């Protein structure tokens, strides 16, 4: 079992490109269903935050692949033009 403070120390890595997206920041809970619906991450800032704080990024629960000892692995497709590739991968899985 993992608690909030353990999650807060984990980097979030996108499996699509190996990029460290940032660190876990907050969680979104559907109180009616009693389920976690999303994580929020504080995006990795360039220039050590000298240019201001970035807006937290929302990662849907379905995009979280694995919560490991040191990192959270996600599958986030920021490029909306990759629909064709996603469709191809889904077709191969079926």
C-alpha positions as CSV (number, residue, x, y, z in Angstrom):
1,X,0.0,0.0,0.0
2,X,1.2,3.5,-0.8
3,X,0.4,6.7,1.0
4,X,0.3,10.3,-0.2
5,X,3.7,11.2,1.1
6,X,5.4,8.3,-0.6
7,X,3.8,9.4,-3.9
8,X,4.9,13.0,-3.4
9,X,8.6,11.9,-3.6
10,X,8.2,10.0,-6.9
11,X,9.1,11.3,-10.4
12,X,6.6,10.7,-13.1
13,X,8.1,9.3,-16.3
14,X,6.3,9.1,-19.7
15,X,6.9,5.7,-21.3
16,X,6.2,7.2,-24.7
17,X,9.5,9.2,-24.8
18,X,11.3,8.4,-21.4
19,X,10.8,12.0,-20.3
20,X,10.6,12.9,-16.7
21,X,7.4,14.9,-16.7
22,X,7.7,16.1,-13.1
23,X,6.7,15.0,-9.6
24,X,3.5,13.8,-8.1
25,X,1.6,16.8,-6.7
26,X,-2.0,16.0,-5.9
27,X,-4.8,13.5,-6.5
28,X,-8.3,13.8,-7.8
29,X,-11.0,11.6,-6.1
30,X,-14.5,10.8,-7.2
31,X,-16.2,10.9,-3.8
32,X,-19.4,9.4,-5.1
33,X,-17.6,6.3,-6.4
34,X,-14.8,6.3,-3.9
35,X,-12.1,6.1,-6.7
36,X,-9.0,8.0,-7.7
37,X,-9.7,9.5,-11.1
38,X,-6.5,11.4,-11.8
39,X,-3.1,12.5,-10.5
40,X,-1.7,16.0,-10.8
41,X,2.0,16.5,-11.3
42,X,4.1,19.6,-10.9
43,X,5.8,19.8,-14.3
44,X,9.6,19.8,-14.3
45,X,10.5,23.4,-14.6
46,X,13.4,24.8,-16.6
47,X,15.7,27.3,-15.0
48,X,14.9,26.1,-11.5
49,X,11.6,27.9,-11.4
50,X,13.0,31.3,-12.1
51,X,10.4,31.8,-14.8
52,X,7.5,31.2,-12.5
53,X,5.6,28.2,-11.5
54,X,4.0,26.0,-14.2
55,X,0.4,24.8,-14.2
56,X,0.0,21.3,-12.8
57,X,-0.6,18.7,-15.4
58,X,-3.5,16.2,-15.0
59,X,-2.8,12.5,-15.6
60,X,-5.9,10.3,-15.9
61,X,-5.9,7.2,-13.8
62,X,-6.1,5.1,-17.0
63,X,-2.8,6.6,-18.1
64,X,-0.9,5.3,-15.1
65,X,0.9,2.1,-15.9
66,X,2.9,1.4,-12.8
67,X,3.6,3.0,-9.4
68,X,7.1,1.7,-8.6
69,X,9.5,2.1,-5.7
70,X,11.1,5.3,-7.1
71,X,8.9,6.4,-10.1
72,X,5.4,6.5,-11.5
73,X,5.3,5.2,-15.1
74,X,2.6,6.8,-17.3
75,X,1.5,6.5,-20.9
76,X,0.6,10.0,-21.9
77,X,0.3,11.0,-25.5
78,X,0.7,14.7,-25.6
79,X,0.7,14.7,-29.4
80,X,-2.9,14.7,-30.6
81,X,-1.7,13.8,-34.1
82,X,-0.7,10.3,-33.0
83,X,-4.2,8.9,-33.2
84,X,-3.2,6.8,-36.1
85,X,-0.4,5.2,-34.2
86,X,-2.7,4.6,-31.1
87,X,-5.3,3.0,-33.4
88,X,-2.6,0.7,-34.9
89,X,-1.4,-0.4,-31.5
90,X,-4.9,-1.1,-30.2
91,X,-5.6,-3.1,-33.4
92,X,-2.5,-5.3,-32.7
93,X,-3.6,-5.9,-29.1
94,X,-7.1,-7.2,-30.2
